[in-house]
Amino acid sequence: MINAASEARVDRLIMISTMGADAPDSGRETCSITFAPNRPLIATFAQADLATPIVCSGSLTDDSGTRHINAAAELKSDRSVPRNDVAAVLLQVLDAANTKDKQFELLEGDIPLQQAVAAR
């Protein structure tokens, strides 16, 4: 996928993952089994020659989005995030130069979405 994107001159490829996928051994046993295959993919993606932001969300809900989130390199919480807010963050990340090659975690929160993405 990364090679195909480079050949097609795609300048930004966003990876969507889940919190803890890059460190499956740090969580519960179920997470370790489920996320272990993601670790090499995240590492490969992070080393690509493209702008490759990696957005790792908490548990997804079908609740209405609030357009208020918390985003940081690492968040210590078991909270969730509405799918609508994750989609809105992805739209922001597509155009946000400051997210190039950044990995960050995303949860519901109290910071306006645009402000939270701009701070990454």
Protein Blocks (a to p, Z undefined) as FASTA:
>chain_A
ZZmmmmnopabdcddddehklmmmlmcfklmmmmmmmmmmmmmmmmpcbdcddddddddd
fbdcehiacddfbdcdfbdcdfklmmmmmmmmmmmmklgopacdddddfbdfklmmmmZZ
